[in-house]
Amino acid sequence: MAVTLPDERARPDPVSPPADASACELSVEIVALRWQAPEGGFAVAAAVTDEGEEVTLTGPIEHFHEGELLAARGAWRRHARHGWRFEVETATSRGPSGDEALLRLLASVRHVGPSGAEWLLERHGESVLDVLDADPRGRLREVPGIGSARIGAAVRSWELMRGRRALRLFLSEHHVPAAAATRIERALGCGAVGLLRADPFSAAAVDGVGFETADALARALGWDAAAPERLDAGILHALDRAGQDGHCVLPRAELERRAVALLRADVAGRVDQMLAAGRLVADGDLLAEPRMDALERRLARRAGELACAAPLLALGDAARPRHGPFVPSDDQWAVVDAVQGSRLAILTGGPGTGKTATMRAIVELLRAERRTVRLCAPTGKAARRLAEATGVQATTIHRLLGWLPGEGFEHGPDDPIPHTDLLVVDEASMLSVQLADALLGAVGPRTHVLLVGDTDQLAPVGPGRVLEDLIASGVAPTVRLTEVFRQAARSLIVRAAHAVNAGRRPPADAGADGVRDFFAIERADPQALFDEVVSLAVSRLPGHYGLDPVADVLVLSPMRRGQLGVDALNASLRERLNPDGRPIPGSALRVGDRVIQTRNDHERELMNGELGVLVHHDAERERSTFAGDDGRRLALDGEALATIRLAHAISVHKAQGSQAPAVVVPIVRGHATMLTRNLVYTALTRAERVCVLVVQPGALEMALERRDARRRHTRLARLAAAAAG
């Protein structure tokens, strides 16, 4: 296919791509591999088309060699520095393009080298690859310099190369996207072709691939839609999706309904078969995936053990302060008794009720008694706020547990968190069952635990509702702070949050000594409401309060789609706040964009929901610098950027654990399916200095009528109560 690229010298700054810039195919020969990511998965290559035109290829092509002929499918994109490049989605090798390419490929085999490659080519000619495939040990053993000590490594190197190319060719022929192919290769290994032919649904278990890709591969291989393997994979996928919705288990009827909608086939018989085979676990009418069943039961047992264990944290004659900057109320001092009297205690309450002051007092009391206190929170920003509030270092839970990429947590039942008398866990309402299980499992034999959080906020992003369930179980002493202290009561944000939580419209009058930090603005027309939100976020709030509109103002919407959704707001806000940001190739992002991580990246310790700004892009290394709100700076490659999204506006769910000086929240009737008290309450409590609701008439009343839109199916409350006896 002939390709005409713009002449960069004649037109150094083209504003539009070439005419054939949409998805298309190229037939090219790789001339040189210019750069590849150290961990694999991405490369930049120079290539020449069949018509002799020079092009640059980018994408998951690091497994190809110089001199190789490719049939590549993808699309043209303009790099801000390097001009037009072809971003490869799928690529199929058509073999080496001559003796020189064969020599390069052979020389890459361990212990063969350039001289051994020439020897093999002279001896076997153009059929050398077929000859090696037929008997790699025999043929490589003949190469001068490869003796008995080296032959094993040489054969493994050849087989790895052959398996990798065979897997990539197999997946490409069946239209599996290159990015998914990279993940499959990493997870299943280079020899996975046989496994995928026998069971294409094994790819569904690979993180980032999923059932849909595996199902498409199975259909391409001619699998029957009613095949048991397909039905089983679909049922497990339905359970996995339920976990993404927050459920740990599902009633059988609900699971079957979800699976039928996905598979378009009857699944009742397969559910029975999976139960009989142990691939599903039944607890009465509730069904669970075995690992989730074991995890929830283990967490319940551990919570029960801690709650029933003899307390070890006696503070002697600790005197309750009667004077000074903090004089605890009866309820606040009751937390001290709870922490001493049980190895698992819970502190909960809304804004302005003194949770932070109580934590600080407990920390100071224990440190005065020469006891060791550790503090942690689910997110980096929450940990930083906790440290600032208490004057004691705080970390993320993952850092506390010593996350090791590819291995898991360093600390656990066999190696608990050392030297800790009291472990304080803030923002515990964000704990999923997985994180809570890892954390409580790493608590040492002499450590007490205090969970602190607000159960009226939205449920955690992951499965479960740990804090709420543990309170409901009654296994641990729980102190619920309800009194709003005078200083906090001056804030309209605090008063508005408590009013919403009680189902009342938030007050508009700050009173004689109040702080005017909350506003509710009504706009009937959706476009006028949209314009109001953008104006507040871009200029009016930053101008009035002296804020940075990118770093200090957060727009929170209940939904991603729609006229007032996250996506539409982000597009408009970026055009106002970062119109000239340099595009980052291979993504929809720009330098200067405010962004959010959308999934847990344990290797980089960049967790779902963490916010920051892309402050730099290194074009040579293909890496972008993420400046997090917690003060960290991380270098992210193209693959890591795939889970980063624009975040001048984010969903209320994604804002859990974060705060911003100014928050703007659109509330419209079109978001009715998501509107609840919990959602509005959570949005309000994200604001530090000022919060503005921009509401459509009647929309706020919709939210106040409903406490929660969806119930989560969990068993922790029942299981923990049973474990505690």
C-alpha positions, -999 to 999 in steps of 0.1 A, spaced: 0 0 0 14 34 -10 17 59 19 23 96 14 35 114 45 37 152 49 71 167 42 81 178 76 107 203 62 82 219 38 55 220 65 71 218 99 39 220 119 10 203 101 -23 207 117 -40 176 102 -28 140 96 -23 125 61 -54 116 41 -51 79 51 -45 86 88 -74 64 100 -70 27 107 -51 11 78 -25 -15 69 11 -13 59 35 -38 44 69 -29 57 104 -41 64 120 -33 98 153 -14 92 162 -8 128 148 -11 163 154 24 177 142 20 213 123 -5 234 109 -3 270 132 -20 295 103 -41 307 91 -49 272 57 -43 256 66 -12 236 92 -3 210 100 22 183 113 9 149 124 24 116 109 7 86 105 10 49 73 3 29 71 -18 -2 72 14 -22 105 24 -5 91 51 18 107 55 53 82 53 82 85 50 120 65 22 138 56 23 174 37 -1 197 42 -37 211 66 -48 183 97 -54 204 97 -91 195 104 -85 158 139 -82 143 157 -60 119 151 -72 84 118 -87 92 88 -82 68 56 -72 86 20 -68 77 10 -41 102 -24 -27 110 -28 5 129 -32 43 125 -11 73 119 -4 98 147 17 129 148 44 131 174 50 166 187 88 162 182 93 133 158 65 139 133 42 113 118 45 78 131 25 46 126 10 32 158 8 -5 154 -23 -24 168 -16 -58 152 14 -71 132 21 -103 115 55 -114 104 60 -125 68 95 -138 76 130 -124 73 138 -103 41 171 -120 30 204 -133 42 212 -102 63 179 -105 82 185 -142 87 220 -135 101 206 -109 125 180 -133 138 203 -163 141 230 -141 158 205 -132 185 204 -168 197 225 -172 228 260 -185 222 255 -184 184 267 -149 176 276 -134 142 302 -161 133 279 -190 143 250 -174 123 272 -173 92 282 -209 97 245 -220 100 234 -200 70 263 -213 48 255 -249 59 217 -249 56 209 -220 33 175 -203 32 158 -233 49 179 -228 80 150 -218 102 130 -249 93 161 -271 99 166 -256 133 129 -260 142 131 -297 133 161 -305 156 173 -274 175 196 -294 199 212 -314 171 218 -285 147 229 -260 173 253 -285 189 272 -286 155 279 -248 156 316 -242 164 320 -230 199 288 -244 213 298 -273 235 280 -294 261 282 -265 286 265 -241 263 240 -262 243 212 -261 269 212 -223 270 213 -220 232 184 -244 228 163 -226 254 171 -193 237 160 -206 203 128 -222 217 119 -190 236 123 -170 204 103 -195 184 76 -198 209 72 -161 213 70 -156 175 45 -185 172 23 -171 200 23 -135 185 16 -149 150 -13 -171 164 -29 -142 183 -24 -118 154 -40 -142 129 -70 -144 152 -73 -106 156 -63 -104 192 -50 -68 198 -13 -64 203 -17 -50 238 -37 -80 249 -12 -103 232 16 -88 253 -3 -94 285 -11 -130 274 25 -137 266 36 -124 300 10 -143 320 9 -176 301 44 -178 286 57 -181 251 45 -217 247 9 -209 252 -4 -216 217 -13 -252 225 -31 -241 257 -50 -214 239 -61 -237 211 -73 -263 237 -89 -236 260 -90 -201 246 -109 -191 277 -77 -195 298 -69 -160 285 -100 -146 303 -81 -149 336 -53 -127 324 -55 -92 340 -63 -67 313 -76 -93 288 -110 -104 300 -138 -126 288 -147 -106 257 -112 -110 241 -111 -147 250 -146 -152 236 -136 -135 203 -106 -158 201 -127 -189 208 -152 -179 181 -124 -173 156 -112 -209 164 -147 -222 157 -158 -230 193 -195 -237 199 -214 -210 218 -228 -237 241 -194 -252 249 -191 -259 286 -158 -241 288 -174 -210 274 -203 -211 298 -180 -217 328 -158 -188 318 -188 -166 313 -202 -175 347 -169 -167 364 -166 -135 344 -201 -125 357 -189 -131 392 -158 -110 386 -178 -81 372 -200 -84 403 -169 -79 424 -161 -48 404 -196 -36 415 -187 -42 451 -202 -77 457 -184 -105 474 -211 -131 466 -243 -131 445 -277 -148 450 -279 -177 426 -307 -162 406 -288 -129 402 -257 -147 390 -276 -167 365 -294 -136 352 -261 -118 347 -245 -148 330 -274 -153 306 -272 -117 296 -235 -121 289 -236 -155 272 -271 -156 256 -274 -192 267 -290 -212 296 -265 -217 324 -285 -234 352 -270 -268 344 -235 -254 343 -239 -237 377 -248 -271 392 -217 -287 375 -194 -259 387 -207 -263 423 -201 -301 421 -166 -295 408 -157 -269 435 -154 -241 409 -182 -223 427 -190 -223 464 -225 -222 479 -234 -205 512 -271 -211 513 -285 -193 483 -254 -172 479 -227 -183 454 -191 -172 455 -159 -178 435 -137 -201 458 -109 -176 463 -133 -148 473 -152 -172 496 -119 -182 513 -108 -146 516 -141 -133 532 -141 -162 556 -104 -156 565 -110 -119 571 -140 -127 593 -119 -152 614 -91 -128 618 -114 -100 629 -131 -124 654 -97 -135 667 -85 -99 673 -118 -89 689 -117 -119 713 -80 -118 721 -69 -107 756 -60 -69 755 -23 -61 759 -22 -23 758 -27 -12 794 -20 25 798 -19 26 836 -32 58 851 -36 78 819 -53 110 830 -81 125 809 -72 161 800 -94 187 817 -76 218 804 -55 228 774 -61 229 736 -80 196 735 -104 186 762 -121 153 751 -158 147 754 -171 116 771 -174 98 737 -140 109 726 -124 96 758 -144 64 754 -122 56 724 -92 54 747 -110 28 768 -120 9 736 -84 9 723 -71 -4 757 -99 -29 762 -99 -47 728 -73 -55 702 -98 -44 676 -117 -11 680 -136 12 657 -141 50 657 -167 64 633 -185 97 629 -192 125 604 -174 157 596 -168 181 626 -173 154 652 -136 153 662 -123 120 648 -90 136 638 -86 154 672 -93 121 690 -67 102 669 -42 129 677 -49 127 714 -45 89 714 -13 91 695 1 117 720 -11 96 749 6 64 737 38 81 728 39 97 763 37 61 776 66 51 753 43 29 732 49 25 694 21 38 672 19 33 634 -5 52 612 -17 43 577 -44 50 551 -55 35 518 -42 64 496 -11 85 496 -30 117 500 -50 104 529 -18 92 546 -3 127 541 -33 144 557 -32 120 586 5 127 592 -2 165 591 -31 161 616 -13 139 641 23 150 638 34 114 633 46 98 601 18 79 582 21 57 551 -1 40 526 -12 5 536 7 -10 507 39 7 518 33 -4 555 29 -40 543 60 -38 521 45 -44 486 70 -64 464 61 -62 427 55 -97 413 56 -113 448 29 -96 470 32 -82 505 63 -87 525 44 -87 558 17 -112 565 8 -140 590 43 -154 589 61 -120 590 38 -95 608 43 -58 610 70 -54 637 73 -33 668 38 -19 669 17 -14 700 -12 4 682 -20 5 644 -43 33 634 -61 29 601 -77 61 588 -103 63 560 -112 27 568 -145 31 549 -123 27 517 -111 -8 527 -120 -35 503 -121 -71 516 -87 -79 499 -69 -50 514 -85 -55 548 -76 -92 547 -39 -84 539 -38 -57 566 -54 -76 595 -35 -107 585 -2 -88 590 -11 -76 625 14 -90 651 5 -109 683 9 -79 705 -7 -52 683 -40 -34 689 -59 -20 659 -81 11 656 -101 15 625 -113 50 618 -138 61 591 -171 75 581 -197 48 571 -220 74 556 -196 79 527 -198 59 495 -188 22 497 -152 13 487 -142 10 451 -134 -27 455 -156 -55 468 -171 -55 502 -181 -29 528 -156 -38 555 -160 -10 580 -198 -11 579 -199 -49 582 -176 -50 611 -197 -24 630 -228 -44 621 -212 -76 634 -208 -62 669 -176 -80 674 -155 -49 682 -162 -20 705 -174 9 684 -175 46 693 -197 67 671 -191 104 675 -222 125 669 -216 159 685 -205 185 660 -182 208 679 -187 246 679 -157 255 657 -167 229 631 -204 239 633 -195 274 620 -187 258 587 -216 255 562 -199 226 546 -201 206 578 -237 217 585 -247 209 549 -231 174 551 -250 165 582 -283 179 568 -278 158 536 -270 127 556 -303 132 575 -322 137 543 -327 174 546 -319 202 522 -286 219 532 -289 253 549 -281 284 529 -277 309 557 -243 309 575 -257 327 606 -242 355 626 -208 339 633 -207 313 605 -182 307 577 -197 311 542 -180 281 526 -209 264 510 -232 276 482 -261 260 462 -268 276 429 -299 266 408 -299 265 370 -329 250 352 -313 248 317 -286 221 314 -264 242 292 -266 271 316 -257 247 344 -228 233 325 -215 268 318 -219 277 355 -198 247 366 -170 255 341 -170 292 350 -168 285 387 -139 260 383 -119 279 358 -120 315 370 -145 325 397 -134 303 426 -97 305 418 -99 343 415 -119 348 447 -100 323 469 -65 327 454 -64 290 441 -47 272 413 -75 261 390 -56 230 379 -43 217 413 -68 232 438 -102 229 421 -120 196 416 -152 191 397 -171 160 409 -199 145 387 -221 115 396 -217 99 362 -191 97 333 -216 101 304 -241 127 294 -240 165 291 -230 171 327 -209 139 329 -172 136 337 -161 132 300 -180 163 287 -168 184 316 -132 173 312 -132 182 275 -144 217 282 -122 223 313 -91 212 295 -97 235 266 -99 263 291 -72 252 316 -46 235 293 -53 244 257 -17 245 246 -4 214 264 20 193 244 3 161 232 17 129 246 21 104 217 1 72 219 -24 87 244 -52 113 246 -33 132 273 -12 164 272 16 178 293 -1 199 320 -32 178 323 -46 170 357 -50 132 357 -62 102 378 -50 66 380 -80 43 373 -66 9 386 -42 -3 412 -6 -4 398 12 -21 427 46 -21 409 47 17 409 26 21 441 2 42 421 -32 32 433 -67 36 419 -80 71 425 -47 88 431 -46 123 415 -17 143 400 -5 164 370 15 153 340 43 178 343 68 165 316 72 142 287 106 127 276 101 121 239 134 101 236 126 77 264 88 77 258 82 85 295 60 110 312 64 125 347 34 122 370 35 147 399 12 132 425 -9 152 450 10 133 477 43 149 466 57 119 447 70 121 411 68 89 390 81 82 355 53 64 335 59 47 302 33 43 275 18 11 290 14 28 324 -3 58 308 -30 34 295 -47 35 329 -44 72 334 -74 94 326 -80 132 325 -92 145 359 -101 181 358 -134 165 365 -138 130 381 -166 109 394 -176 112 431 -167 75 435 -132 82 423 -128 111 448 -130 89 478 -100 94 500 -91 127 483 -98 163 492 -94 196 474 -95 233 485 -125 239 462 -151 214 450 -178 220 424 -206 195 420 -233 194 393 -265 177 403 -290 171 375 -321 150 370 -303 131 342 -281 115 369 -311 101 387 -298 65 387 -268 76 408 -283 103 430 -282 93 467 -276 110 500 -243 90 503 -231 104 470 -239 141 478 -225 137 513 -193 122 500 -189 150 474 -195 177 501 -169 163 524 -142 163 498 -141 201 501 -115 218 524 -123 255 519 -154 259 497 -180 237 480 -205 248 454 -235 226 443 -249 236 409 -283 219 409 -312 215 385 -345 221 403 -358 188 418 -325 169 414 -312 174 449 -346 162 463 -341 130 443 -308 124 460 -322 132 495 -349 106 491 -325 77 487 -298 66 511 -280 42 488 -287 32 453 -273 -3 454 -270 -29 481 -238 -49 483 -240 -86 487 -215 -95 515 -213 -119 544 -186 -104 566 -210 -92 593 -225 -126 598 -192 -145 594 -173 -123 619 -201 -125 645 -200 -163 642 -162 -164 644 -163 -143 676 -188 -167 692 
